[in-house]
């Protein structure tokens, strides 16, 4: 799931917390899809709509200082909420308050089910 975009209030600087900004999120889910593919049964896979909702709630919810914490929270909640072995989460901050020209600042983390925390 790539290019999800949400308005949130994450950042270290006061103006980031007060004004907010757009964050973009990509997630890659790793799970065995053989049963879903062979049966064509939606119950045998993960609902994209449900994954989207988890990501939306994290990004639009409680502010974090760091996009690293946003990514970690998304990964933990996805791993704890869905039957997957691994997830890759990329959080992009297109309007980071950094002088210069850039497309975005971003972090990317990969976590597996054994590394899932408590959901921050």
BAKE-396435 format. One record per atom (N, C-alpha, C): residue number from 1; residue in three letters; chain; atom name; x, z, y. Coordinates in nm, 2 decimals. Example, Ala and Ser with C-alpha at 12.3 -4.5 7.8 and 13.67 -1.06 7.14 Angstrom:
% residues 2
1 ALA A N 1.32 0.78 -0.57
1 ALA A CA 1.23 0.78 -0.45
1 ALA A C 1.32 0.78 -0.33
2 SER A N 1.28 0.71 -0.22
2 SER A CA 1.37 0.71 -0.11
2 SER A C 1.29 0.79 0.00
//
This chain:
% residues 120
1 UNK A N 0.09 0.00 -0.12
1 UNK A CA 0.00 0.00 0.00
1 UNK A C 0.09 0.00 0.12
2 UNK A N 0.09 -0.11 0.19
2 UNK A CA 0.18 -0.12 0.31
2 UNK A C 0.11 -0.14 0.44
3 UNK A N 0.17 -0.09 0.54
3 UNK A CA 0.12 -0.12 0.68
3 UNK A C 0.00 -0.03 0.72
4 UNK A N -0.02 0.08 0.65
4 UNK A CA -0.12 0.17 0.70
4 UNK A C -0.08 0.23 0.84
5 UNK A N -0.17 0.24 0.93
5 UNK A CA -0.14 0.28 1.07
5 UNK A C -0.24 0.39 1.11
6 UNK A N -0.18 0.49 1.17
6 UNK A CA -0.27 0.61 1.21
6 UNK A C -0.21 0.67 1.34
7 UNK A N -0.29 0.73 1.41
7 UNK A CA -0.25 0.80 1.53
7 UNK A C -0.23 0.95 1.50
8 UNK A N -0.11 1.00 1.53
8 UNK A CA -0.08 1.14 1.50
8 UNK A C 0.00 1.20 1.61
9 UNK A N 0.03 1.33 1.59
9 UNK A CA 0.10 1.41 1.70
9 UNK A C 0.23 1.48 1.65
10 UNK A N 0.30 1.40 1.57
10 UNK A CA 0.43 1.45 1.51
10 UNK A C 0.55 1.42 1.61
11 UNK A N 0.64 1.52 1.61
11 UNK A CA 0.76 1.50 1.69
11 UNK A C 0.81 1.63 1.74
12 UNK A N 0.93 1.63 1.78
12 UNK A CA 1.00 1.75 1.84
12 UNK A C 0.97 1.77 1.98
13 UNK A N 0.96 1.66 2.06
13 UNK A CA 0.94 1.67 2.20
13 UNK A C 0.80 1.70 2.24
14 UNK A N 0.78 1.78 2.35
14 UNK A CA 0.64 1.82 2.39
14 UNK A C 0.55 1.70 2.42
15 UNK A N 0.60 1.59 2.47
15 UNK A CA 0.51 1.48 2.50
15 UNK A C 0.47 1.41 2.38
16 UNK A N 0.54 1.42 2.27
16 UNK A CA 0.50 1.36 2.14
16 UNK A C 0.38 1.44 2.09
17 UNK A N 0.39 1.57 2.10
17 UNK A CA 0.29 1.66 2.06
17 UNK A C 0.16 1.65 2.14
18 UNK A N 0.18 1.63 2.27
18 UNK A CA 0.06 1.62 2.37
18 UNK A C 0.00 1.49 2.37
19 UNK A N 0.07 1.38 2.37
19 UNK A CA 0.02 1.25 2.38
19 UNK A C -0.01 1.18 2.25
20 UNK A N 0.07 1.21 2.15
20 UNK A CA 0.06 1.15 2.02
20 UNK A C 0.12 1.00 2.02
21 UNK A N 0.11 0.94 1.91
21 UNK A CA 0.16 0.80 1.90
21 UNK A C 0.12 0.75 1.76
22 UNK A N 0.14 0.62 1.74
22 UNK A CA 0.10 0.55 1.62
22 UNK A C 0.22 0.57 1.52
23 UNK A N 0.18 0.60 1.40
23 UNK A CA 0.27 0.61 1.28
23 UNK A C 0.23 0.50 1.18
24 UNK A N 0.32 0.44 1.12
24 UNK A CA 0.29 0.34 1.01
24 UNK A C 0.35 0.40 0.88
25 UNK A N 0.27 0.38 0.77
25 UNK A CA 0.31 0.44 0.64
25 UNK A C 0.29 0.33 0.54
26 UNK A N 0.40 0.33 0.45
26 UNK A CA 0.39 0.25 0.33
26 UNK A C 0.41 0.34 0.21
27 UNK A N 0.33 0.32 0.11
27 UNK A CA 0.35 0.40 -0.02
27 UNK A C 0.36 0.30 -0.14
28 UNK A N 0.44 0.33 -0.23
28 UNK A CA 0.45 0.26 -0.36
28 UNK A C 0.43 0.37 -0.46
29 UNK A N 0.33 0.34 -0.55
29 UNK A CA 0.29 0.43 -0.66
29 UNK A C 0.35 0.38 -0.79
30 UNK A N 0.40 0.46 -0.86
30 UNK A CA 0.46 0.43 -1.00
30 UNK A C 0.38 0.50 -1.10
31 UNK A N 0.31 0.43 -1.18
31 UNK A CA 0.23 0.48 -1.29
31 UNK A C 0.21 0.37 -1.40
32 UNK A N 0.18 0.42 -1.52
32 UNK A CA 0.16 0.32 -1.63
32 UNK A C 0.02 0.26 -1.61
33 UNK A N 0.01 0.13 -1.58
33 UNK A CA -0.11 0.06 -1.56
33 UNK A C -0.16 -0.02 -1.68
34 UNK A N -0.09 -0.01 -1.79
34 UNK A CA -0.13 -0.09 -1.91
34 UNK A C -0.27 -0.08 -1.94
35 UNK A N -0.32 0.05 -1.96
35 UNK A CA -0.46 0.07 -2.00
35 UNK A C -0.56 0.01 -1.90
36 UNK A N -0.53 0.02 -1.77
36 UNK A CA -0.62 -0.04 -1.67
36 UNK A C -0.62 -0.19 -1.68
37 UNK A N -0.50 -0.24 -1.69
37 UNK A CA -0.49 -0.39 -1.70
37 UNK A C -0.55 -0.45 -1.82
38 UNK A N -0.54 -0.38 -1.94
38 UNK A CA -0.60 -0.43 -2.06
38 UNK A C -0.75 -0.41 -2.07
39 UNK A N -0.80 -0.30 -2.01
39 UNK A CA -0.94 -0.27 -2.02
39 UNK A C -1.02 -0.32 -1.90
40 UNK A N -0.96 -0.35 -1.79
40 UNK A CA -1.03 -0.38 -1.66
40 UNK A C -1.12 -0.27 -1.62
41 UNK A N -1.08 -0.15 -1.65
41 UNK A CA -1.17 -0.03 -1.62
41 UNK A C -1.11 0.05 -1.50
42 UNK A N -1.19 0.05 -1.39
42 UNK A CA -1.14 0.12 -1.27
42 UNK A C -1.11 0.27 -1.29
43 UNK A N -1.17 0.33 -1.39
43 UNK A CA -1.14 0.47 -1.42
43 UNK A C -1.00 0.49 -1.48
44 UNK A N -0.93 0.39 -1.52
44 UNK A CA -0.80 0.40 -1.58
44 UNK A C -0.68 0.38 -1.48
45 UNK A N -0.72 0.37 -1.35
45 UNK A CA -0.61 0.36 -1.25
45 UNK A C -0.64 0.46 -1.14
46 UNK A N -0.56 0.44 -1.03
46 UNK A CA -0.57 0.53 -0.91
46 UNK A C -0.65 0.45 -0.81
47 UNK A N -0.74 0.52 -0.74
47 UNK A CA -0.82 0.46 -0.64
47 UNK A C -0.74 0.44 -0.51
48 UNK A N -0.73 0.32 -0.47
48 UNK A CA -0.65 0.29 -0.34
48 UNK A C -0.72 0.36 -0.23
49 UNK A N -0.85 0.36 -0.23
49 UNK A CA -0.92 0.43 -0.12
49 UNK A C -0.89 0.58 -0.11
50 UNK A N -0.88 0.64 -0.23
50 UNK A CA -0.85 0.78 -0.23
50 UNK A C -0.70 0.81 -0.18
51 UNK A N -0.61 0.72 -0.22
51 UNK A CA -0.47 0.73 -0.18
51 UNK A C -0.47 0.72 -0.03
52 UNK A N -0.54 0.62 0.03
52 UNK A CA -0.54 0.59 0.17
52 UNK A C -0.59 0.72 0.24
53 UNK A N -0.69 0.78 0.19
53 UNK A CA -0.75 0.90 0.25
53 UNK A C -0.65 1.02 0.26
54 UNK A N -0.58 1.03 0.15
54 UNK A CA -0.47 1.14 0.15
54 UNK A C -0.37 1.11 0.26
55 UNK A N -0.33 0.99 0.27
55 UNK A CA -0.23 0.96 0.37
55 UNK A C -0.28 0.97 0.51
56 UNK A N -0.41 0.93 0.53
56 UNK A CA -0.47 0.94 0.66
56 UNK A C -0.48 1.09 0.70
57 UNK A N -0.52 1.17 0.61
57 UNK A CA -0.54 1.32 0.64
57 UNK A C -0.41 1.38 0.68
58 UNK A N -0.30 1.34 0.61
58 UNK A CA -0.17 1.40 0.65
58 UNK A C -0.12 1.35 0.79
59 UNK A N -0.13 1.23 0.81
59 UNK A CA -0.08 1.17 0.94
59 UNK A C -0.16 1.21 1.06
60 UNK A N -0.29 1.22 1.04
60 UNK A CA -0.38 1.26 1.15
60 UNK A C -0.40 1.41 1.16
61 UNK A N -0.35 1.48 1.06
61 UNK A CA -0.37 1.63 1.06
61 UNK A C -0.26 1.71 1.13
62 UNK A N -0.23 1.82 1.07
62 UNK A CA -0.14 1.92 1.13
62 UNK A C -0.01 1.85 1.17
63 UNK A N 0.03 1.87 1.30
63 UNK A CA 0.16 1.81 1.34
63 UNK A C 0.28 1.87 1.28
64 UNK A N 0.38 1.78 1.25
64 UNK A CA 0.51 1.82 1.20
64 UNK A C 0.61 1.78 1.30
65 UNK A N 0.72 1.85 1.31
65 UNK A CA 0.83 1.82 1.40
65 UNK A C 0.90 1.68 1.35
66 UNK A N 0.91 1.67 1.22
66 UNK A CA 0.99 1.56 1.17
66 UNK A C 0.91 1.46 1.08
67 UNK A N 0.94 1.33 1.09
67 UNK A CA 0.87 1.24 1.00
67 UNK A C 0.92 1.26 0.86
68 UNK A N 1.03 1.32 0.84
68 UNK A CA 1.07 1.36 0.71
68 UNK A C 0.97 1.46 0.64
69 UNK A N 0.92 1.55 0.72
69 UNK A CA 0.82 1.64 0.67
69 UNK A C 0.69 1.57 0.65
70 UNK A N 0.65 1.48 0.73
70 UNK A CA 0.53 1.40 0.71
70 UNK A C 0.54 1.32 0.57
71 UNK A N 0.65 1.26 0.55
71 UNK A CA 0.68 1.19 0.42
71 UNK A C 0.67 1.28 0.30
72 UNK A N 0.74 1.39 0.32
72 UNK A CA 0.74 1.49 0.21
72 UNK A C 0.60 1.54 0.17
73 UNK A N 0.52 1.57 0.27
73 UNK A CA 0.38 1.62 0.25
73 UNK A C 0.30 1.51 0.18
74 UNK A N 0.31 1.38 0.23
74 UNK A CA 0.24 1.28 0.16
74 UNK A C 0.28 1.26 0.02
75 UNK A N 0.41 1.26 -0.01
75 UNK A CA 0.46 1.25 -0.15
75 UNK A C 0.40 1.36 -0.24
76 UNK A N 0.41 1.48 -0.19
76 UNK A CA 0.37 1.60 -0.27
76 UNK A C 0.22 1.59 -0.30
77 UNK A N 0.14 1.56 -0.20
77 UNK A CA 0.00 1.56 -0.22
77 UNK A C -0.05 1.44 -0.31
78 UNK A N 0.02 1.33 -0.30
78 UNK A CA -0.01 1.22 -0.39
78 UNK A C 0.03 1.25 -0.53
79 UNK A N 0.15 1.31 -0.55
79 UNK A CA 0.19 1.34 -0.69
79 UNK A C 0.11 1.46 -0.75
80 UNK A N 0.06 1.55 -0.67
80 UNK A CA -0.02 1.66 -0.72
80 UNK A C -0.17 1.61 -0.74
81 UNK A N -0.21 1.51 -0.67
81 UNK A CA -0.35 1.47 -0.68
81 UNK A C -0.38 1.35 -0.77
82 UNK A N -0.28 1.28 -0.81
82 UNK A CA -0.31 1.16 -0.89
82 UNK A C -0.21 1.15 -1.01
83 UNK A N -0.25 1.09 -1.12
83 UNK A CA -0.17 1.08 -1.24
83 UNK A C -0.06 0.97 -1.23
84 UNK A N 0.04 1.00 -1.15
84 UNK A CA 0.15 0.90 -1.13
84 UNK A C 0.29 0.97 -1.16
85 UNK A N 0.38 0.89 -1.20
85 UNK A CA 0.51 0.95 -1.24
85 UNK A C 0.60 0.96 -1.11
86 UNK A N 0.58 0.87 -1.02
86 UNK A CA 0.67 0.86 -0.90
86 UNK A C 0.60 0.80 -0.78
87 UNK A N 0.65 0.83 -0.67
87 UNK A CA 0.60 0.77 -0.54
87 UNK A C 0.71 0.75 -0.45
88 UNK A N 0.70 0.64 -0.37
88 UNK A CA 0.79 0.61 -0.26
88 UNK A C 0.71 0.61 -0.14
89 UNK A N 0.76 0.69 -0.04
89 UNK A CA 0.68 0.70 0.09
89 UNK A C 0.78 0.66 0.20
90 UNK A N 0.73 0.57 0.29
90 UNK A CA 0.81 0.53 0.40
90 UNK A C 0.72 0.56 0.53
91 UNK A N 0.77 0.64 0.62
91 UNK A CA 0.70 0.67 0.74
91 UNK A C 0.78 0.61 0.86
92 UNK A N 0.71 0.53 0.94
92 UNK A CA 0.77 0.46 1.05
92 UNK A C 0.72 0.51 1.18
93 UNK A N 0.80 0.52 1.28
93 UNK A CA 0.77 0.57 1.41
93 UNK A C 0.81 0.46 1.51
94 UNK A N 0.71 0.37 1.54
94 UNK A CA 0.75 0.25 1.63
94 UNK A C 0.78 0.29 1.77
95 UNK A N 0.72 0.40 1.82
95 UNK A CA 0.74 0.43 1.96
95 UNK A C 0.83 0.56 1.98
96 UNK A N 0.93 0.58 1.89
96 UNK A CA 1.01 0.70 1.90
96 UNK A C 1.08 0.70 2.04
97 UNK A N 1.09 0.82 2.09
97 UNK A CA 1.14 0.84 2.23
97 UNK A C 1.30 0.83 2.23
98 UNK A N 1.35 0.71 2.19
98 UNK A CA 1.49 0.69 2.19
98 UNK A C 1.52 0.57 2.28
99 UNK A N 1.62 0.58 2.37
99 UNK A CA 1.65 0.47 2.45
99 UNK A C 1.71 0.35 2.37
100 UNK A N 1.66 0.24 2.40
100 UNK A CA 1.71 0.12 2.33
100 UNK A C 1.60 0.04 2.27
101 UNK A N 1.63 -0.08 2.21
101 UNK A CA 1.53 -0.17 2.16
101 UNK A C 1.54 -0.16 2.01
102 UNK A N 1.43 -0.14 1.94
102 UNK A CA 1.42 -0.13 1.80
102 UNK A C 1.28 -0.15 1.75
103 UNK A N 1.26 -0.19 1.63
103 UNK A CA 1.13 -0.21 1.57
103 UNK A C 1.06 -0.08 1.54
104 UNK A N 1.14 0.01 1.48
104 UNK A CA 1.08 0.15 1.45
104 UNK A C 1.20 0.23 1.40
105 UNK A N 1.18 0.36 1.41
105 UNK A CA 1.26 0.46 1.34
105 UNK A C 1.19 0.49 1.21
106 UNK A N 1.25 0.52 1.10
106 UNK A CA 1.18 0.55 0.98
106 UNK A C 1.26 0.63 0.88
107 UNK A N 1.19 0.69 0.79
107 UNK A CA 1.25 0.76 0.68
107 UNK A C 1.18 0.71 0.55
108 UNK A N 1.25 0.71 0.44
108 UNK A CA 1.20 0.67 0.31
108 UNK A C 1.24 0.77 0.21
109 UNK A N 1.15 0.82 0.13
109 UNK A CA 1.18 0.91 0.03
109 UNK A C 1.11 0.87 -0.10
110 UNK A N 1.18 0.90 -0.21
110 UNK A CA 1.12 0.87 -0.34
110 UNK A C 1.12 1.00 -0.42
111 UNK A N 1.00 1.04 -0.47
111 UNK A CA 0.99 1.16 -0.54
111 UNK A C 0.92 1.14 -0.68
112 UNK A N 0.95 1.22 -0.78
112 UNK A CA 0.88 1.20 -0.90
112 UNK A C 0.80 1.33 -0.93
113 UNK A N 0.72 1.33 -1.03
113 UNK A CA 0.62 1.43 -1.06
113 UNK A C 0.69 1.57 -1.07
114 UNK A N 0.81 1.57 -1.13
114 UNK A CA 0.89 1.69 -1.15
114 UNK A C 0.94 1.75 -1.01
115 UNK A N 0.95 1.67 -0.91
115 UNK A CA 1.00 1.72 -0.78
115 UNK A C 0.88 1.75 -0.69
116 UNK A N 0.76 1.74 -0.73
116 UNK A CA 0.65 1.77 -0.64
116 UNK A C 0.64 1.91 -0.60
117 UNK A N 0.63 1.93 -0.47
117 UNK A CA 0.62 2.07 -0.41
117 UNK A C 0.48 2.12 -0.41
118 UNK A N 0.45 2.20 -0.31
118 UNK A CA 0.32 2.26 -0.30
118 UNK A C 0.23 2.20 -0.20
119 UNK A N 0.27 2.09 -0.13
119 UNK A CA 0.18 2.02 -0.04
119 UNK A C 0.20 2.06 0.10
120 UNK A N 0.30 2.15 0.13
120 UNK A CA 0.32 2.19 0.27
120 UNK A C 0.19 2.23 0.34
//
